[in-house]
Amino acid sequence: MAIRTILTAPDPRLKKKSLPVAAVDEGVRQLMDDMLETMYAAPGIGLAAPQVGVLKRVVVLHIDREDTKVGPLFMANPEIVEASDEDATYEEGCLSVPDHYSDVVRPAQVTVRYLDRDGGQKELACEGLLATCVQHEIDHLDGILFIDHISALKRNMILRKLLKARKEKEREAAEGKPAAKAKDHAPAL
């Protein structure tokens, strides 16, 4: 297993649509394992392959909260096959949009169909945090970030801050300054 670099917005690779996995083979399992290790190190509770620069329809999740104990889940080619009419609002964050959070409205319950780590087809009924996380990660596979679900004004403000932080980091690296310590924050999706 290896920790991979997580891309951050506004990297254009995050806006591309991912391709389906033909089969869950050893290469896909290695990608899943690397993604899980990367997600734990970040720390996060979900990660999609495009976030590590791989345009494949692969997602890993591990939700371990008082009210939700699920995971780790490995999903290849996940698709929502059913969604409730009822909505839920959850404050989302993202490893590709560090240190920014916003309320996002999504269906409260979904059923997801996917191939597991062994290539077996599964269906999983999701609600609460799990439903939000599954939808968030599947959005990544379609080139959609959680900030695409919020107002253009707030989205543009976040993107400007991320771009400014990236330029500052690049400038400091060019000047040979040590990297700033990451801020402590809650795990992101």
C-alpha positions as CSV (number, residue, x, y, z in Angstrom):
1,M,0.0,0.0,0.0
2,A,1.1,3.6,-0.7
3,I,-0.1,7.0,0.3
4,R,-1.0,9.0,-2.8
5,T,-1.2,12.7,-3.3
6,I,-4.7,14.1,-3.0
7,L,-5.5,16.7,-5.7
8,T,-7.1,20.0,-4.5
9,A,-9.5,22.3,-6.3
10,P,-9.2,24.0,-8.7
11,D,-7.2,21.2,-10.3
12,P,-8.9,20.5,-13.7
13,R,-8.6,16.7,-13.3
14,L,-11.2,16.9,-10.5
15,K,-13.8,18.1,-13.1
16,K,-13.4,15.1,-15.5
17,K,-15.7,12.2,-15.7
18,S,-14.3,8.8,-14.7
19,L,-14.4,5.7,-16.8
20,P,-16.0,2.4,-15.6
21,V,-13.8,-0.4,-14.3
22,A,-13.9,-3.4,-16.7
23,A,-13.2,-5.8,-13.9
24,V,-12.0,-5.7,-10.3
25,D,-8.6,-7.1,-10.8
26,E,-5.3,-6.9,-8.8
27,G,-4.6,-3.4,-10.2
28,V,-8.0,-2.1,-9.0
29,R,-7.6,-3.8,-5.6
30,Q,-4.2,-2.2,-5.2
31,L,-5.7,1.2,-6.1
32,M,-8.5,0.6,-3.5
33,D,-5.9,-0.3,-0.8
34,D,-3.8,2.8,-1.7
35,M,-6.9,5.0,-1.6
36,L,-7.9,3.6,1.8
37,E,-4.4,4.3,3.3
38,T,-4.4,7.8,1.7
39,M,-7.9,8.5,3.2
40,Y,-6.9,7.4,6.7
41,A,-3.7,9.5,6.6
42,A,-5.6,12.6,5.5
43,P,-7.8,12.0,7.7
44,G,-11.1,11.4,5.8
45,I,-14.1,9.1,5.7
46,G,-14.4,8.8,1.9
47,L,-12.2,9.1,-1.2
48,A,-12.8,8.7,-4.9
49,A,-10.1,7.7,-7.4
50,P,-10.2,11.1,-9.3
51,Q,-9.1,12.7,-6.1
52,V,-5.8,10.8,-6.4
53,G,-5.5,11.5,-10.1
54,V,-7.0,8.2,-11.4
55,L,-10.0,8.6,-13.7
56,K,-11.7,5.3,-12.7
57,R,-15.0,4.7,-11.1
58,V,-13.6,3.6,-7.7
59,V,-14.6,4.8,-4.2
60,V,-13.5,3.8,-0.7
61,L,-15.4,4.7,2.5
62,H,-15.0,4.1,6.2
63,I,-17.5,5.6,8.5
64,D,-17.1,4.9,12.1
65,R,-19.3,7.2,14.2
66,E,-21.5,6.6,17.2
67,D,-24.6,6.4,15.0
68,T,-23.0,4.8,12.0
69,K,-20.5,1.9,11.9
70,V,-19.8,1.0,8.3
71,G,-16.6,0.1,6.5
72,P,-14.3,-0.1,5.1
73,L,-16.3,-0.2,1.9
74,F,-14.7,-0.7,-1.5
75,M,-16.9,0.2,-4.5
76,A,-16.1,-0.1,-8.2
77,N,-18.6,1.3,-10.6
78,P,-21.0,2.6,-7.9
79,E,-24.4,3.9,-9.1
80,I,-27.4,5.2,-7.3
81,V,-30.4,2.9,-8.2
82,E,-32.9,4.5,-5.9
83,A,-33.2,7.8,-4.0
84,S,-35.8,9.0,-1.6
85,D,-38.0,12.0,-2.2
86,E,-37.1,13.2,1.3
87,D,-34.0,15.5,1.5
88,A,-31.4,15.9,4.2
89,T,-28.9,18.7,4.8
90,Y,-25.4,17.9,5.9
91,E,-22.4,20.1,6.4
92,E,-19.9,18.6,4.0
93,G,-16.2,19.0,3.7
94,C,-13.8,17.4,1.2
95,L,-10.2,16.4,1.1
96,S,-9.9,18.1,-2.3
97,V,-11.4,21.3,-0.9
98,P,-9.4,21.5,2.4
99,D,-10.6,23.6,5.3
100,H,-13.9,24.6,3.7
101,Y,-17.3,23.3,4.7
102,S,-20.9,24.1,3.5
103,D,-24.4,22.7,3.9
104,V,-25.4,20.6,1.0
105,V,-28.9,19.2,0.4
106,R,-29.2,15.6,-1.0
107,P,-31.7,12.8,-0.9
108,A,-31.9,11.4,2.7
109,Q,-31.8,7.8,1.6
110,V,-30.2,6.1,-1.4
111,T,-29.6,2.6,-2.6
112,V,-26.2,2.1,-4.3
113,R,-25.3,-0.8,-6.6
114,Y,-21.5,-1.6,-7.0
115,L,-18.8,-4.2,-7.4
116,D,-17.1,-5.0,-4.2
117,R,-13.3,-5.7,-3.7
118,D,-13.8,-9.2,-4.9
119,G,-15.8,-8.2,-8.0
120,G,-19.1,-9.4,-6.6
121,Q,-22.2,-7.2,-7.3
122,K,-23.7,-5.7,-4.2
123,E,-26.6,-3.4,-3.3
124,L,-26.6,-1.3,-0.2
125,A,-29.4,0.8,1.3
126,C,-27.9,4.0,2.8
127,E,-29.2,6.7,5.1
128,G,-27.8,9.5,7.2
129,L,-24.1,10.2,7.0
130,L,-23.5,7.1,4.8
131,A,-26.1,8.3,2.2
132,T,-24.4,11.7,2.1
133,C,-21.0,10.2,1.8
134,V,-21.9,7.8,-1.0
135,Q,-23.5,10.6,-3.0
136,H,-20.6,12.9,-2.4
137,E,-18.1,10.3,-3.6
138,I,-20.1,9.3,-6.7
139,D,-20.3,13.0,-7.6
140,H,-16.5,13.0,-7.7
141,L,-16.7,10.2,-10.3
142,D,-18.8,12.6,-12.5
143,G,-16.5,15.6,-12.0
144,I,-18.7,17.2,-9.4
145,L,-17.5,18.7,-6.2
146,F,-19.6,19.5,-3.2
147,I,-19.0,23.2,-3.8
148,D,-20.9,22.8,-7.1
149,H,-24.0,22.3,-5.0
150,I,-23.7,25.7,-3.3
151,S,-24.2,29.3,-4.5
152,A,-21.8,30.5,-7.2
153,L,-20.8,33.4,-4.9
154,K,-19.7,31.1,-2.1
155,R,-18.1,28.6,-4.5
156,N,-16.0,31.3,-6.2
157,M,-14.9,32.7,-2.9
158,I,-13.7,29.2,-1.8
159,L,-11.9,28.6,-5.1
160,R,-10.2,32.0,-4.9
161,K,-9.0,31.1,-1.3
162,L,-7.7,27.7,-2.4
163,L,-5.9,29.2,-5.4
164,K,-4.3,31.8,-3.2
165,A,-3.2,29.2,-0.7
166,R,-1.7,27.0,-3.5
167,K,0.3,30.0,-4.9
168,E,1.6,30.9,-1.4
169,K,2.6,27.3,-0.8
170,E,4.4,27.2,-4.2
171,R,6.2,30.5,-3.4
172,E,7.3,29.3,0.0
173,A,8.6,26.0,-1.5
174,A,10.6,28.0,-4.1
175,E,12.1,30.1,-1.4
176,G,13.1,27.0,0.6
177,K,10.8,27.7,3.5
178,P,9.5,24.7,5.5
179,A,5.9,23.6,4.8
180,A,3.3,25.0,7.2
181,K,1.8,22.6,9.6
182,A,-1.7,21.5,8.5
183,K,-4.6,22.7,10.6
184,D,-6.5,20.3,12.7
185,H,-10.0,19.7,11.4
186,A,-12.7,17.1,11.4
187,P,-12.4,14.3,8.9
188,A,-13.7,15.2,5.5
189,L,-15.6,13.2,2.9
